[in-house]
């Protein structure tokens, strides 16, 4: 039915026009064709509060999460001893940046988390679109389980008969048939993302990519 994957994704976007979604967002395990945000009100509020400020790496998120639990503050030496990060990188690439964006404060030789600065674990669905190669789509959707609560492969209706549905059930991946109608043929169980850092990184990547809205690389649709 579809000539290109882009056309298939376009049909899917039309189906989800009342939802909040983002296109081609990387999560460290590949680039998902569509990321659908289910807790959209909270997420849009989070985006507005950040005003473009974002973490740039997983290590920055890890250090911020570490400081989150240290209410009395932590010295540089203690942070260094608890992380496999070179001292120079930790001090000048990570902590210096966290202080500059006011996610962390430095007082009397100790680092403290800024209580008003938050990270966000979006309730998201990751979708991989394919014309006919469902095996490739399935492999990619399995990777997305590292950061998404549920993942799907969206496949051209003309090739849906080739799918081994048992494989999708085995790996807890959803299947969507895309044609004149869009139908969910297998709905996966919702589970917590496997990677505790990447579930936060996606939101940071969306903030970072938001600067590209005017270039057409990122499209955001919401009511």
N, C-alpha and C positions, 0 to 999 in steps of 0.2 A: 504493500500500500504506500509506504513512504520510500522516497528515493534516497534521502540522507537521514542521518541521526539527528541533525539539526531540525529537520522538519518534524520528526517524531517528538523531540523535546518541545517544539513550538506548540504542537497539539496538546501536550501534557500541561504546558503552562496555561493554555487557555482553559483547560479543565480546572486548574487550581487558581484561577484568577482572583478568587476571594480570599486566598490564603497569603500568608507572609512567606515569601521564598527568596532564595538567592541562588544565582547561577555560578557554576564553576568555582567553587570554594575548595581550596586545598586543606586537607586535614592531616598531612604527614603520611597518609596511607593512600595517596592518590587524590585526584580532583573529582569530586562528585558533580554530576551534571546539574542536579537540583538538591538544595538543602531546604526543607520545609520546617519552619519554626512553629511549634504548636502553642507554646506559651508566649504568644506574640505581644500581648500588652506589656508584660513584664520586660520582654526583650527590647521593645522599642523605647521603653523608659530607660533601660540600661544604656542603650546607644546614645540617647540624648544626654544622659548624665556624664558620659565619657567625653563627649565633644571632640571626638577624633583621637583621643589619647589611647594608646594600646601597648600591650606587651609585644616585644619583638621576637622572643624565643621561648622555647620550653623551659630553659634554665631560669629565665626571669620569673616565670610562673612558679616553678619549683621553689625558688628562694622566697617568693612572696608567700606561698602556702606554708613554708617552714616558719616564717616570721609571724604568720597568723596565730600560731599556737604559743608564741613567746611574748606574753604580755609584759614581762619585766625587761624586755629588750635583750639583744644578743650582741656580743662583740664580734668584730671581724674574724678574730682568731677562732671563735667557736663555730661560726658559720663555715669557715674554711675547713675545719676539722671534721665536719659532718657532711661534706659534699666533695665529690671527686671532680673539682673544678680548679684549674690553675689559679693561683693567687692573683696574678695581674688581671686575668679575665674577670674573676669574681669582683674585684675592687673597681675596675675602670669600665668594664663592659656591662656588668649586671647591676651592682649596687649603686654605682654612680647614676645609671639611667633610671633606676627605680626611685632614687631621691629626686632626680630632675623632673619626673612626672608626678611627684608628690604621692606616690604609692607607698613610699617608705620615708621615714624621717631619721635623721642622725642627731642624737643628743648625748653629749658627754661620753662619746666613744662607743655608744651602743645604737644599734639599728632597731627601729620600731615600725610595725605596720601602721599605716594611716587607717584608722577605723572607718573613715568615710569613703575609702577607696575599695571597691568591691570587684570580684570576678564573677562571671555568670556562666552557669551550666545550662545551656539551652536544651529544651525538650525538642529534639530534632529528629527528622526522618531524612535519610540520605537515599537518593535515587540515582541509579545508573541506567542510562538509556542505551539500548542496542537494537539494531535492525534485525539481526538473525542469530548472532553468536551468543547464545544464552550462557554457554560455559564461561566465556570471558567475563560476561556481566556478573555472573554468580561469584566468580573469584574476586572481582573488585568489590562487590557488595559485602562479602565476608570481611574484607579489610576495613570497610566503613564501620563495622561493628565496634571498632576501637574507640570511636567518638560519638556514634549515633545510637539512640535507644532502639531504633528499628531501621532496617534497610530493605530496599526493593530493587528489583530489576524491572525496567519497563521495556517490553518487547513488542515489536510490530505484530499485529494480529495475524498477519499472513504466515508467520513462522512459529506461532505459539504451539502448534501441534507437535513440534519437534522437541519440546521441553520435557525433561524428566522431572516431573513435579516432586517426586520423592527426594531428589537431591536438594530442592529448595526447603522442604520440610526438615530434612536431616540437618541442614546448616542454619535453620531458622531465618531464612531470607524470604521476603515477600516477592510476589510476582504480579505484575500489572500488564494486562493486554491493552495495547493502544491501537485504536482504529477510529472509525466514526463514533464508536463508544469507547469509553475508558472503563475497564473492569478490573477489580482486584480479584485475582484467582487464588492467591495464597496470602493470608495475613499472618505475619510473624508475631511471636510473643514479644512484648515490650520488655527489654532488659536494660540494666544500667550499662553504660559504655565500659569497655574493658580497660581503657587507658585513662587513669584519673587526671592526667595533665591535659591530654588532647581534648577532653570534653569541655575544658575551658578555652583551649587554644582556638577552637573554631570561632567562638565569639570574638576573640581578638583579631583573627584573620578577617572577619567580616568588617570590623571597624576599619582595619587597614585598607581593605579593598574599597570601602565606601568612597574614598577619595577619587576612585576611578569611575564613579557614576556617570560623569559627563562624557566619558570616552566610549561608553557602551559596553565595557567589559563586564560590568556588574549591573544587574537589574533587580530592583526591589519592588515587589508588588504587595500591597496590603489595602485593607478597606479603610 
